[in-house]
Amino acid sequence: MNNKVRVRFAPSPTGGLHLGGMRTVLYNYLFARKHGGDFILRIEDTDQSRYVAGAEEYILECLKWCGLNPDESPQTGGAYGPYKQSERKSIYKEYAERLIKDGKAYYAFDTSEELETMRSKYKTLENPSPQYDKTLRAQMRNSIALSDNETKHLLEINTPFVIRIKVPENETVSFTDMIRGEVNFNTSTIDDKVLLKADGMPTYHLAVVVDDYLMKITHAFRGEEWLPSAPVHILLWRYLFGEENMPQWAHLPLILKPDGNGKLSKRDGDRLGFPVYAMNWIDPKTKELTKGFRELGFLPEAFINMLAVLGWNDGTEQELFSLEELIEKFSIDRVHKNGAKFNYEKAKWFNHEWIKKLPVDNWQLTVKNSFEEKGIVINDDKKFNTVLELVKDRCTLLPDFFEQASFFFKSPETIDITAIQPKWNDLKKQFFAELIRAYSLATEWQHDDLEKEFKEMAAAHQIKAGELLLPFRIMLVGGKFGPGVFDIAVLLGREETIHRIKHTLQLLH
């Protein structure tokens, strides 16, 4: 067995990348990095009927966005390629034929009509969905039920066939799962799975075992929905390569709906209004857009952090982890056995915390682009960074920056006059008229000077400064939001501050 840790993420290119898939990537990556191993991306495209154009590129882009780049992949290559199963087609037939030779698999010539007949003919109350297994294989058209001559003849005349594993009767298949401990299966519950399809392509069952062996995979992490397939895979390891060469398995818990009832699906996201994909995915056939975390304004640091603790913790109260900290602290024995409920509010909390934590430079360009898309061209990066720093505590998602900061670069389109009018009077009107004069003559345009002038004038007019600050804020930003009002005035500059006060006074006439 290879001593160096080698793990793989092996997605099928059939659509967007679900949260569960991204978490599998992350746990593989963390484990590999922690143990100085290799992280491999292998594309499992054996089911050509489900192949979706653009899905492979999309998967790579998701990994790139998160900074979880593989050491070996179809793009980067490596010593164990090719890394696409469709390009390895010639490899699998040899192993399937070897299984037949050893009496561990057989040819099955049944047509789809014959399979349908079997399912209806042998259907009973006790067995509502009959399977192709040890009890029925003798009734079907395969190399176990047919004579050697009949089988040979069917092969000679190129009769379409599949190759099925011959599952032994009433044996216990067990293995030790790194998360779940000892897991046992009785083979009486397992059907004779197809290993090689009529088009010569392997099914997942054969391909995953052969590829993991040839690529020297030491640890295989996958979702718990694959647990029922484990006994077939263990039998194949036993028959082809010896169980001692088998990777260690870890079946990861499901990511559950927010209420905990069942696995989180794309439909749940659509219904409840949150993303379940890493990035936007447009179905090439229907053109339907499924929103992703990236486009909704999540930082990759927050996305990774949220995913990591969805089913794992380090045993402390710590919630915020950088990728470096996750690599250092991650261990499979701290992954939970039970499913983890997805909580979108908590996901947003992580994003808010990471926006506050990271230097503005990490996401300045993304926000700048979004401003320019909405018609605000940023010419002064230094001022822009100062503004972002000022408002970042108020932003949960990156698009919030536009709402919280666009007034620094463009006069507000609307002024919330209705919030000023109820307590507006001539004395306040006189105060702001004089404030314009005072601010026009001010020698310094700094926060403390502006605040001092404002409060001294309020006292002279015998008005509480608090009663004047809200109208002042609305004059500058258009509504009841934003950072400190004198910070805003400093950044707007003298001319623009005075212009906005004058504009609102005209509206209040």
Disulfide bonds with the S-S distance in Angstrom:
none
